[in-house]
Amino acid sequence: MNKIIKVGITGQSGFIGTHLFNYFGLQNDIERIEFKDEFFQDKDVLDKFISQCDVIIHLAAVNRHNDPQVIYNTNIDLVKKLIESLNRNNSVAHVIFSSSTQEDRDNFYGQSKKEGRKLLIDWTKKSGGIFTGLVIPNVFGPFGNPYYNSVVATFSHQLTHNEKPKIDLDGKLKLIYVGELINEIYRVIVDTKVYPELKLKYTSEIKVSELLEKLNSYKDQYLNNGAIPELNTTFEKNLFNTYRSYIDYKSFFPFSLKQHADDRGTFVEIIRTLSSGQVSSSTTKPGLSRGNHFHTRKIERFAVIKGKALISIRRIGTNNILDFKLDGDKPAFVDMPIWYTHNITNIGSDDLYTQFWTNEFYDSSKSDTYFEKV
């Protein structure tokens, strides 16, 4: 049996922190030690947190502020508070620090990251602790904060909220998807190797104008017409999943389908896809449910053909449940966002007929299906 590694994440509630925390919840060899932002304001509480951790991932930082000096001062202060607590606990935990490729730029954020990494290297020399300094390129992915985390988040939010994106500088973006970053961090944890400066490679490169063009195509094909766009690369799948995470699901779904009727009966086109995928169907008896699981990469569509259904979804790590009632007399579909657990319940008196589409064939060895009640 593998040793259980106790991992705490400062900045747990942030963009990367939330993804890390959720991902670690799926690993059998990781125990999550919960962190809250206010821990930095109370030495005793911070010390208790530090004392429980085998690994501490230090993500807490300020990226943007009207006063750049505040960015530098805050980020350095957080590192110093972390080191002071490590020293009070005589901790030899593995500290993983998230730095940035902006280290080499002449700005307060980059300099705070560079200096913070140096401070932690000095701590390891004096304490015998273990340190890994990750130098990370631009990160994008679902649930990032627009106008803060990345231009991908900003453009995606704008295009799903009837706002017009603006390109200030059409430079090349070197990006890493948040899921890819998390896999790298997990590898560092389980390998237990020391990397004072580990420069992570970007996994995709794209001009800002090309990025906006792709996102605009997603708006036209998916948001306006309900079609799944052509997704030929891993980057395109990750970008599409990121884009659709910014949609206001309660106002967008259920998406009405056009029903054609004649003497023979009815015909409904459920999905147009320029991608690959698998279509399946099911019947569900009255009062029963299917699902109660979530996916981290799959794109999935539920279309009710006959009967009455309640589709419920809940983002992992939150308590807010979104409910959608569908009726086969008015055909409609709901798409399942990644990292949302979901189910479908027959709320009618007759059998429920549902058709499902997913963008990849089912493979039990890598099903990307994690069970959790809505």
NORLIN-V944226 format. One record per helix or strand of 3 or more residues. SS is the DSSP state (H for helix, E for strand). FROM is the first residue (numbers start at 1). TO is the last residue. If there is no record, write none. Layout:
ss,from,to
SS,FROM,TO
SS,FROM,TO
This chain:
ss,from,to
E,5,10
H,15,24
E,30,33
H,37,41
H,43,51
E,55,58
H,68,88
E,94,100
H,101,104
H,108,127
E,130,136
E,138,140
H,151,160
E,172,177
H,178,191
E,195,199
E,204,207
H,208,223
H,234,244
H,249,252
E,259,262
E,265,268
E,278,284
E,289,294
E,300,306
E,308,315
E,321,327
E,332,336
E,340,346
E,352,358
H,364,366
